[in-house]
Amino acid sequence: MSKRLVQDVAAARHSGGVNPIRANGSREAAGPAPDSLKATLWDALRERIGSERHAVWFGDVPQLEILPAADGGMVAVLSVGDGRTHEWLRKMFKADIEAAVRQVCGSNATVDWLAAPADPAPLAPPAVSATSPEHAGQPSRTSRRSAPRPEAPPSSVRPASGPALPARPEPRLETFVVGPVNRMAHAAIELAATRPGEMSPLVLHGPTGTGKTHLLEGICHRFRTLHPRAAAVYLSAEQFTTTFLQSLHGTGLPGFRRTCRSADLLVIDDLQFFIGKKATIVELQQTIDVLQRQGRQLVFACDREPESLVDLGQDLLVRLRGGMTARVLPPDEDVRRGIVESIAARRGIAVPADVVQFVASRMTRHSRELAGAVNRLEATSHMLGLPITLAMAEEALADLVRASARSVRLADIERAVCAAFGIAAGTLQSAQRGKKVNHPRMLAMFLARKHTPAPLAEIGSYFGRRSHSTVISAQKAVDEWVAKQSRIVLADATWDVADAIRRVEESLRAG
């Protein structure tokens, strides 16, 4: 862009308007008001690329000036993005913006692109590690061009007086207890850390308390160890959403995108949190596309199979299917025993083998329950000044054991079926019919017969005021499905019946 045009832009911004200039340099009466032209131009662009994409990419209102050109036409000067973001936006939307400008300003109108000045400060303090609790609400990263930064938070976030609190130890892959229920997920995580980009995106799924977050934090640590000059970003879906929306309505959108889209490893937990957040889903899809083109590694985790997250939209699900999915099941007894031993070893607690077996056999729902049991044993031992024994464990953990072994209620069955397959609460108790509702309801009745002491009449009454004969018919139908290894319709997806039953029972065990 010429020096004269830059000066004209500056003058226009200062004065708030521009008068057309004749080819010989004289001015004539102003044409359409610049603000009106700009609004018309943005409307034309919105029609071409869609409201959602326009809100995501141009929601922070990049600077736009419409000036006369020497040939009698007009030139639109667009200041958007900086550095790589500017170049990417120019490549992605160049044709659409030029077409919109010609539509509004005339067939001989042109577009000049200016890179906006870089943000004065990065989105998140770069010295904070990806899992630092002091900055849990912000994206954070390890520098790509320098040696690894210190793991401790900077002094500016410490209390004004007194010693700094010790940070929570970062989970590592070496301390993850591997068994048949999680071996595939662990192997996939190790491969993604060692050979990033080969299986991307990697999606881990399973109920709460099965170790997904441990694996996500573990890959961040392993990745930084193997690739000290690479950038790793770890976010929960809530952090991604909150920071994106704050950036979108402020001036930090380029910085947010620069943080996420320049990462060599991007890890996002709780993928199901994005349901219903359309603009954020579009932003995530674009982020995935950018990183995939660059051969970067993406890792996600969610509480159910991606196929059950139909409300995320087919566009995002197609991207997730292009990588690898790995299930993380609730720990079996061998894994639970290993978890108790690992926690005790890290804490320096002497826990006899019979106590380890007692805890592993009674705390059956999830790993957090096991950690709570070890905490209770350590506190009791410290309070009494006695070593941990089986008798002490039985007494100290009696209430935790009762809670873990609580009876399953009909409401628990309903909640587990709805959560497992993305069904709206109350649907199974409604009068609705059709396979999308009937099959989940029949499965719920079958599981109610299997896991609760409720009589037939009570089960039928709970699930939509059905008769006891309806419950018997449902049980027989599901038994037949299992015998024939049938595939059934549950909500908006088709499932192998054995996988469907196992999925609900995992949710019941996890509480």
Rosetta blueprint (number, residue, H / E / L):
1 M L
2 S L
3 K H
4 R H
5 L H
6 V H
7 Q H
8 D H
9 V H
10 A H
11 A H
12 A H
13 R H
14 H H
15 S H
16 G L
17 G L
18 V L
19 N L
20 P L
21 I E
22 R L
23 A L
24 N L
25 G L
26 S L
27 R E
28 E L
29 A L
30 A L
31 G L
32 P L
33 A L
34 P H
35 D H
36 S H
37 L H
38 K H
39 A H
40 T H
41 L H
42 W H
43 D H
44 A H
45 L H
46 R H
47 E H
48 R H
49 I H
50 G L
51 S H
52 E H
53 R H
54 H H
55 A H
56 V H
57 W H
58 F H
59 G L
60 D L
61 V L
62 P L
63 Q E
64 L E
65 E E
66 I E
67 L E
68 P E
69 A L
70 A L
71 D L
72 G L
73 G L
74 M E
75 V E
76 A E
77 V E
78 L E
79 S E
80 V L
81 G L
82 D L
83 G L
84 R H
85 T H
86 H H
87 E H
88 W H
89 L H
90 R H
91 K H
92 M H
93 F H
94 K H
95 A H
96 D H
97 I H
98 E H
99 A H
100 A H
101 V H
102 R H
103 Q H
104 V H
105 C H
106 G L
107 S L
108 N L
109 A L
110 T E
111 V E
112 D E
113 W E
114 L E
115 A L
116 A L
117 P L
118 A L
119 D L
120 P L
121 A L
122 P L
123 L L
124 A L
125 P L
126 P L
127 A L
128 V L
129 S L
130 A L
131 T L
132 S L
133 P H
134 E H
135 H H
136 A L
137 G L
138 Q L
139 P L
140 S L
141 R L
142 T L
143 S L
144 R L
145 R L
146 S L
147 A L
148 P L
149 R L
150 P L
151 E L
152 A L
153 P L
154 P L
155 S H
156 S H
157 V H
158 R L
159 P L
160 A L
161 S L
162 G L
163 P L
164 A L
165 L L
166 P L
167 A L
168 R L
169 P L
170 E L
171 P L
172 R L
173 L H
174 E H
175 T H
176 F L
177 V L
178 V L
179 G L
180 P L
181 V L
182 N L
183 R H
184 M H
185 A H
186 H H
187 A H
188 A H
189 I H
190 E H
191 L H
192 A H
193 A H
194 T H
195 R L
196 P L
197 G L
198 E L
199 M L
200 S L
201 P L
202 L E
203 V E
204 L E
205 H E
206 G L
207 P L
208 T L
209 G L
210 T L
211 G L
212 K H
213 T H
214 H H
215 L H
216 L H
217 E H
218 G H
219 I H
220 C H
221 H H
222 R H
223 F H
224 R H
225 T H
226 L H
227 H L
228 P L
229 R L
230 A L
231 A L
232 A E
233 V E
234 Y E
235 L E
236 S E
237 A H
238 E H
239 Q H
240 F H
241 T H
242 T H
243 T H
244 F H
245 L H
246 Q H
247 S H
248 L H
249 H L
250 G L
251 T L
252 G L
253 L H
254 P H
255 G H
256 F H
257 R H
258 R H
259 T H
260 C H
261 R H
262 S L
263 A L
264 D L
265 L E
266 L E
267 V E
268 I E
269 D E
270 D L
271 L H
272 Q H
273 F H
274 F H
275 I L
276 G L
277 K L
278 K H
279 A H
280 T H
281 I H
282 V H
283 E H
284 L H
285 Q H
286 Q H
287 T H
288 I H
289 D H
290 V H
291 L H
292 Q H
293 R H
294 Q L
295 G L
296 R L
297 Q E
298 L E
299 V E
300 F E
301 A E
302 C E
303 D L
304 R L
305 E L
306 P H
307 E H
308 S H
309 L L
310 V H
311 D H
312 L H
313 G L
314 Q H
315 D H
316 L H
317 L H
318 V H
319 R H
320 L H
321 R H
322 G L
323 G L
324 M E
325 T E
326 A E
327 R E
328 V L
329 L L
330 P L
331 P L
332 D L
333 E H
334 D H
335 V H
336 R H
337 R H
338 G H
339 I H
340 V H
341 E H
342 S H
343 I H
344 A H
345 A H
346 R H
347 R H
348 G L
349 I L
350 A L
351 V L
352 P L
353 A H
354 D H
355 V H
356 V H
357 Q H
358 F H
359 V H
360 A H
361 S H
362 R H
363 M L
364 T L
365 R L
366 H L
367 S H
368 R H
369 E H
370 L H
371 A H
372 G H
373 A H
374 V H
375 N H
376 R H
377 L H
378 E H
379 A H
380 T H
381 S H
382 H H
383 M H
384 L H
385 G L
386 L L
387 P L
388 I L
389 T L
390 L H
391 A H
392 M H
393 A H
394 E H
395 E H
396 A H
397 L L
398 A H
399 D H
400 L H
401 V H
402 R H
403 A H
404 S H
405 A L
406 R L
407 S L
408 V L
409 R L
410 L H
411 A H
412 D H
413 I H
414 E H
415 R H
416 A H
417 V H
418 C H
419 A H
420 A H
421 F H
422 G L
423 I L
424 A L
425 A L
426 G L
427 T H
428 L H
429 Q H
430 S L
431 A L
432 Q L
433 R L
434 G L
435 K H
436 K H
437 V H
438 N H
439 H H
440 P H
441 R H
442 M H
443 L H
444 A H
445 M H
446 F H
447 L H
448 A H
449 R H
450 K H
451 H H
452 T L
453 P L
454 A L
455 P L
456 L H
457 A H
458 E H
459 I H
460 G H
461 S H
462 Y H
463 F L
464 G L
465 R L
466 R L
467 S L
468 H H
469 S H
470 T H
471 V H
472 I H
473 S H
474 A H
475 Q H
476 K H
477 A H
478 V H
479 D H
480 E H
481 W H
482 V H
483 A H
484 K H
485 Q L
486 S L
487 R E
488 I E
489 V E
490 L E
491 A L
492 D L
493 A E
494 T E
495 W E
496 D E
497 V H
498 A H
499 D H
500 A H
501 I H
502 R H
503 R H
504 V H
505 E H
506 E H
507 S H
508 L H
509 R H
510 A H
511 G L
